[in-house]
Structures are given as C-alpha cells and as structure tokens.
Amino acid sequence: MSLQVVQLRPDPSQLVYSFGGHAPLITVDPGTVIELSTEDCFGGLVRGFDDLPSQVCHFPDLNPVTGPIAVRGAEPGDTIAVHFVDIKPARDWAISSTFPHFGALTTTHTTAMLHEALEERVWVYDVDVARGICRYKARNSDLEIELALDPMHGTVGVSPAANEVLMSITPGAHGGNMDTPEMRAGTTAYFGVNVTGGNISIGDGHCRQGEGEVCGTGVESAMETVIVVDLIKGGGPAWPRIESDDFLMCTGSTRPLEDAYRISQHDLVTWTGSLLGLDDLDALQLVSQVGLAPVGNVVDTTYTMVAKLPKTVLGSAEVFDGMHDRLRDIGRTYLS
C-alpha cells in the first residue's frame, strides 16, 4: 500500500488558541497520514516547581493546538474521521498542577465559595518512553509511584458552525477540549463538518489522565503524534463520536454534568438503534443494560461525558462502512 505522508510541525508563532477563525496551515487529501507535533497546555512555559502557571502563562494563550488541517472535499454536513496511529511524549518530563479557581474540588467563578481556592502547586513527572512509565512524586512526602504511560490528546476538534470562534479550552459539539482518556492511539474520532475543509486542530497531550481530570490538569506533555484523516460524505454526527476496536462511544459537552450525560446517552441510543434496526425504546433498553459512562472532564468551561457501547452486541452491523478498520490498517502499514 502506497501511503501519502505529510508533516506538520508548527513553530510557536503558528500555534493557535481557538477553534474557528484561522486559515488552514495545510490541506490534505482523504486518506493522508500526518506526522504532527503539539505543545503542552502551558505552551512549554512550566518547567519546574517554581514556574507557577498563573505567573508564567498569559491568559488567554493557554492550551495551544496544532492546525487547522483542512481535508480536501469536506463540506458542511459531511463527516471527518481522525484515526490516532501513534501518540508519544516528546520530552523526558511532563507537568501537572493545581490552579486557583480551576478544577473540580475548588471554588471557581461559577461555584462561588467564601473559602480560599486551592493552593497553586506544580508537580514534575519524569517520563521514560522506552519503559512506558511516568513517575509521580509527592511534593510533601517521599512517596514516588511509577505510572504506566497511556498517552492521549485532551483537545481534538473541527471548526464550529456559523463562523463561531471558541477558545481551545472549551469543549462542545465541534469537539475541542473534551479531555477524555478514550482519545488514545488506536481510536478513530468522527466529527461533523461545519465549514469547508472541516479544519481539524489537535493539542493538549497527556502522558496519562484519570477520568474527570479532577485537579484540572493531566500529566501534560508535548507530543509527537501520527494521525490518518479521511472523509465520509454526508452523515455528520451532531456530536463527536469515537470508535475503538472494542467500543462505540458518543460524547456530550455542556453544564450541568447530567445534561452532558443525557446528550452522550441520547446519541448512543439513537446510533445503536440505527445500526441494529431498533426503535428508540428497544435501543434504550439495550444500551441501559450493556453501556458504560466514563467521564471526560468536570473542570472545563463545559463538562464532557462519554457513553460507551461494547461492539460485541453489534453482530454484523457495519459502522461508517468499516472506516475504523480501514484507517487502523493504514496506521499499521505506516508503523511497519
């Protein structure tokens, strides 16, 4: 198989901080393999314990993304597929932190409390790609724990509809900062196209992250990532969908969290029904008994929930005409 491979390694001046409002850096044909680099959510400015994000980072220049990448032939109403072939930390260190007024367990501007916000603190992780680990080190004790690498991208999406421009920290129907660990190598994400070319952007790499991103950050790292992009004419989903070898997943991003849950479950129920020829209530019954509901984030401007269905219940039903399997095979050819 002959592969078309292009590179996208932007310099810092080319990184962007929103979805929408930017011309594409590159335009590629469907089926193209793209080798790209991404910076961490701090723009690489937090490197040690004394580099407090509130002091070294400059709002709103947080969470830079690489892109946009336009897909030739993509028009509003179509579906863009983004398959993650490989995601590797680009450095031997990574950063996590707590922020004042940001996170699930502190006072924020929308959760007003009289008590003080959490202390701002930085954790530095040693990263060993060869061994597949990153090392947690407690700040106020001698405890160290080696954690398995599980690299993922917290921020993936396309340009929003109606010429809207959304900050890269915001998740929504366009994708964006969903912060779900499901967006790892081996998965395919599907996005409804809102503008000509779709305009994919990717960033916010994490060496690993627990569900919910409770403190507000994962193990934040610059990444060297390989994707394959493709195009499905028509059928654009209302919300981003994800497919792995074993699961179908639907996302929903809004506040309150229960409405994000409802969006993701609604999409999974109707998608399952369309694949299996079930009416809404039969599909609801099936999803209710076999579905999972991992949390994406409970810290961003809007929250993200994921609804997850094991593909074992699908039988011979084909998803997006087998797009995930085709892109996985392209990725395997690239890696070989």
WOPE-V737476 format. One record per residue. N is the residue number from 0. PHI is phi in radians with two decimals (none if undefined). PSI is psi in whole degrees, -180 to 180 (* if undefined). OMEGA is omega as a letter, one per 40 degrees, with the letter a starting at -180 (none if undefined). Layout:
<<N,PHI,PSI,OMEGA> <N,PHI,PSI,OMEGA>>
//
This chain:
<<0,none,127,i> <1,-1.52,123,a> <2,-1.82,140,i> <3,-1.66,116,a> <4,-2.12,129,i> <5,-2.22,161,i> <6,-2.02,146,i> <7,-2.40,102,a> <8,-2.22,82,a> <9,-1.21,148,i> <10,-1.43,166,a> <11,-0.93,-33,a> <12,-1.23,-16,a> <13,-1.65,-9,i> <14,-1.20,147,a> <15,-2.15,165,a> <16,-2.22,22,i> <17,-2.66,161,i> <18,-1.78,125,a> <19,1.63,152,i> <20,1.52,7,a> <21,-2.30,141,i> <22,-1.28,150,i> <23,-1.08,142,i> <24,-1.31,-37,i> <25,-2.49,158,i> <26,-2.17,130,a> <27,-2.21,159,i> <28,-1.39,151,i> <29,-0.95,141,a> <30,1.57,2,a> <31,-1.38,139,i> <32,-1.56,131,a> <33,-2.14,123,i> <34,-1.65,118,a> <35,-2.35,157,i> <36,-2.02,146,i> <37,-2.29,150,i> <38,-1.61,162,i> <39,-1.34,174,a> <40,-1.15,-20,i> <41,-1.60,4,a> <42,1.19,20,a> <43,1.34,9,a> <44,-1.52,-19,i> <45,-1.70,112,a> <46,-2.18,-12,a> <47,-2.69,177,a> <48,-1.04,-32,a> <49,-1.51,-6,i> <50,-1.54,76,a> <51,-1.20,129,a> <52,-0.95,-37,a> <53,-1.14,-19,a> <54,-1.74,-34,a> <55,-1.77,-19,i> <56,-1.71,155,a> <57,-2.16,106,i> <58,-1.13,136,e> <59,-1.66,17,a> <60,-1.43,66,i> <61,-2.17,150,i> <62,1.12,57,i> <63,-1.15,147,i> <64,-2.17,153,i> <65,-1.64,128,a> <66,2.46,-164,e> <67,-1.30,155,i> <68,-1.99,117,i> <69,-1.59,144,i> <70,-1.87,121,a> <71,-1.07,130,i> <72,1.64,-10,a> <73,-1.31,129,i> <74,-2.28,157,i> <75,-0.88,135,a> <76,1.71,-15,i> <77,-1.44,180,i> <78,-2.18,128,i> <79,-1.75,133,i> <80,-1.86,132,i> <81,-2.14,111,i> <82,-1.79,128,i> <83,-1.56,111,a> <84,-1.45,-45,a> <85,-2.72,139,i> <86,-2.38,117,a> <87,-2.29,134,i> <88,-1.00,138,a> <89,-1.58,-9,a> <90,-2.33,167,i> <91,-1.64,18,i> <92,-2.53,157,i> <93,-2.57,166,a> <94,-2.26,142,i> <95,-2.31,164,a> <96,-2.80,162,i> <97,-1.82,147,i> <98,-2.02,146,i> <99,-1.10,135,i> <100,1.11,30,i> <101,-2.62,126,a> <102,2.31,170,a> <103,-1.43,-17,a> <104,-2.18,38,i> <105,-2.49,165,i> <106,-1.22,139,i> <107,-2.28,179,a> <108,-1.22,-20,i> <109,-1.81,-11,i> <110,-2.09,83,a> <111,-1.38,127,i> <112,-2.33,154,i> <113,-1.41,-20,a> <114,-1.39,164,a> <115,-1.21,152,i> <116,-1.21,165,i> <117,-1.06,150,i> <118,-1.03,143,i> <119,-1.43,123,a> <120,-2.52,146,a> <121,-2.00,136,i> <122,-2.01,136,i> <123,-1.91,125,i> <124,-1.81,132,i> <125,-1.36,136,a> <126,-2.08,127,i> <127,-2.16,96,a> <128,-1.14,-39,a> <129,-1.06,-39,i> <130,-1.54,-12,i> <131,1.27,36,a> <132,-2.37,157,i> <133,-2.24,148,a> <134,-1.90,114,i> <135,-1.33,133,i> <136,-2.27,117,i> <137,-1.09,145,a> <138,-1.39,-33,a> <139,-2.05,24,i> <140,-2.70,177,a> <141,-1.58,5,a> <142,-1.17,130,i> <143,-2.29,140,a> <144,-2.39,130,i> <145,-1.45,123,a> <146,-1.93,139,a> <147,-1.16,137,i> <148,-1.15,137,i> <149,-2.52,70,a> <150,-1.11,143,a> <151,-2.71,167,i> <152,-1.96,122,a> <153,-1.31,-25,a> <154,-2.20,114,i> <155,-2.55,133,i> <156,-3.10,-172,a> <157,-2.20,174,i> <158,-1.15,138,i> <159,-1.19,169,i> <160,-1.35,165,i> <161,1.03,33,i> <162,1.05,21,i> <163,-1.24,146,i> <164,-2.06,120,a> <165,-2.08,138,i> <166,-1.04,150,a> <167,-1.19,-14,i> <168,-1.45,-2,a> <169,-1.81,123,i> <170,-1.55,155,i> <171,-3.00,-159,a> <172,-1.14,-20,i> <173,-1.45,-6,a> <174,1.81,-114,i> <175,1.41,-144,a> <176,-1.49,65,a> <177,-1.31,-26,i> <178,0.94,44,i> <179,-1.75,129,i> <180,-1.10,-9,i> <181,-1.18,-17,a> <182,-1.49,62,a> <183,-1.94,175,i> <184,-1.04,139,a> <185,1.72,-6,a> <186,-1.84,157,i> <187,-2.10,129,i> <188,-1.86,141,a> <189,-2.07,131,a> <190,-2.24,137,i> <191,-1.23,136,a> <192,-1.46,130,a> <193,-1.93,-25,a> <194,-2.36,160,i> <195,-0.97,127,a> <196,1.61,-19,i> <197,1.39,-52,i> <198,1.14,79,i> <199,-1.42,138,i> <200,-2.34,147,a> <201,-2.44,140,i> <202,-2.96,-160,i> <203,0.99,54,i> <204,-1.26,139,i> <205,-2.16,132,i> <206,-1.09,-33,i> <207,-2.96,165,i> <208,-2.80,135,i> <209,-1.30,158,i> <210,-1.10,132,a> <211,1.75,-23,a> <212,0.84,54,a> <213,-1.03,-40,a> <214,-1.39,-11,i> <215,1.92,-16,i> <216,-2.43,150,i> <217,-1.55,-161,i> <218,-1.50,90,a> <219,-1.34,132,a> <220,-2.61,146,i> <221,-1.15,149,a> <222,-2.29,151,i> <223,-1.90,115,a> <224,-2.23,145,i> <225,-2.13,129,i> <226,-2.22,160,i> <227,-2.08,133,i> <228,-1.98,147,i> <229,-2.59,174,a> <230,-2.30,133,i> <231,-2.01,120,a> <232,-1.26,124,a> <233,1.36,-178,i> <234,1.26,17,a> <235,-1.01,123,i> <236,-1.23,151,i> <237,-1.21,-30,i> <238,-2.33,154,a> <239,-1.03,141,i> <240,-2.11,157,a> <241,-2.34,142,i> <242,-2.31,133,i> <243,-2.04,-177,i> <244,-1.08,-28,a> <245,-1.97,-17,a> <246,-2.44,151,i> <247,-1.75,143,a> <248,-2.43,144,i> <249,-2.18,147,a> <250,-2.04,155,i> <251,-2.54,136,a> <252,-2.32,115,i> <253,-3.01,-180,i> <254,-2.15,143,e> <255,-1.32,171,a> <256,-1.04,-35,a> <257,-1.15,-28,i> <258,-1.32,-33,i> <259,-1.08,-40,i> <260,-1.05,-46,a> <261,-1.11,-42,i> <262,-1.04,-49,a> <263,-1.13,-41,a> <264,-1.20,-40,i> <265,-1.03,-46,a> <266,-1.14,-39,a> <267,-1.19,-40,i> <268,-1.10,-47,a> <269,-1.22,-36,i> <270,-1.14,-46,i> <271,-1.04,-43,i> <272,-1.06,-41,a> <273,-1.19,-34,a> <274,-1.29,-34,a> <275,-1.87,1,i> <276,1.21,36,a> <277,-1.83,150,i> <278,-1.33,172,a> <279,-1.03,-41,a> <280,-1.28,-36,i> <281,-1.15,-41,i> <282,-1.15,-40,i> <283,-1.05,-42,a> <284,-1.09,-44,a> <285,-1.13,-49,a> <286,-1.09,-37,a> <287,-1.08,-29,a> <288,-1.67,-21,a> <289,-2.15,-7,a> <290,-1.36,158,i> <291,-2.11,161,a> <292,-2.46,68,i> <293,-1.21,149,i> <294,-1.52,138,i> <295,-1.44,-85,i> <296,-2.26,150,i> <297,-2.19,35,a> <298,-2.33,-21,a> <299,-1.39,-176,a> <300,-1.04,-35,i> <301,-2.26,154,a> <302,-1.61,157,a> <303,-2.21,132,i> <304,-2.08,152,i> <305,-2.13,135,i> <306,-1.89,133,a> <307,-2.31,127,a> <308,-2.13,128,i> <309,-1.16,134,a> <310,-1.25,-10,i> <311,-1.06,-25,a> <312,-1.44,-6,a> <313,-1.47,-15,a> <314,1.05,-127,a> <315,-1.62,4,a> <316,-1.06,135,a> <317,-1.81,134,a> <318,-1.74,123,i> <319,0.82,43,i> <320,0.96,34,i> <321,1.34,21,a> <322,-1.00,-45,a> <323,-1.02,-46,a> <324,-1.10,-41,i> <325,-1.13,-45,a> <326,-1.21,-35,i> <327,-1.05,-41,a> <328,-1.16,-38,i> <329,-1.07,-43,i> <330,-1.09,-41,i> <331,-1.16,-38,i> <332,-1.10,-43,i> <333,-1.04,-47,a> <334,-1.21,-24,a> <335,-1.43,*,none>>
//
